[in-house]
Amino acid sequence: MITISVFYYLYLLIMLFFAIYSFFNIYHLIRFGFASLINVLIITTYIAITTILIIYSLSLLSQIDWTIPIINLDMNSFNTSLNI
């Protein structure tokens, strides 16, 4: 039986790539950006919006029952549904 938790693991994989990409971008903003108020505001705004979106998406994902099957490979239930 394959459950919808496959989509949750796909989401976590995408979030991992997003985190790596974000650390790379923030590093470059700090390392090669001008030491100015605008640079600090951009970094702070990016981190704040990202944090809000991640918390919101995790709160939505916590409400889902991840044990619901997508594909049921149980042959007994297949045979009984065909009345064999």
N, C-alpha and C positions, 0 to 999 in steps of 0.2 A: 504494500500500500504506500503510495506516495502522497504526502500531505502538503498543504500550502506553506509549510515551514521552509520549503525550497525558496520561496520568494523572500522570506525573512533573511536567509543566508545570502541571497543575492543582494539584498539591501545592505547587509553588513559589509559585503565585499566592496560595493560601490562606496560606502562610507569610508572604508579603509583607503581606497584610492583618493577620495576627496580629502582626507586628512593629510595624506602624504603630499598631495598637490598644494594644500593650504600651507603646510609648514615650509615647503619650497618657496612659495610666493611671499610669505611673511619674512622668511630669511632674506630674500632678495630685496624686499622693501627696507628692511633694517640695514642690511650690509651696503647696498648700493644707492639707496634713496638719500635725499638731502635731509639733514638733521633740521627739520622744520616742524612747525605745528600742524601743517597740512598732512604731512606724512604720518604723524602720530594719530591724527584724527581718522585718516583712511584705515590704518591698521586697527584702531579701536572700533570703528564702525563695522569693519569686516568681521572681526571676532564677535562683536555683539549680535549682529544679524545672524551669523552662522550658528551661534549658540542658541539663540531663540528658535531658529528653524529646526535644529536637531532636537531640542527639548520638546517642541510641538510634535514633530514626527514620531518621536519615541512614545509620547503620551497617546497618540492615535494608535500606534502599533501595539501598545499594551492592552488595548481593548479587544483585540482579535483573538479568536480561538484558533491556534495554529495547528490543531490536530485534525482539522477537517480534511478528508481525503480529496485529492484531485483525481487520482486514478486508483481504483480498487482492484487489486490483482487476486482477490480471493475467488477461486474457481467454484467453491461451494455456493456462494451467493449468486454466481453466474448461472449455475445449473438449476438452482431453485427458481430463479426468475424466468427460466425457459420451461419450467415444469418438466424437467427430465428426470 
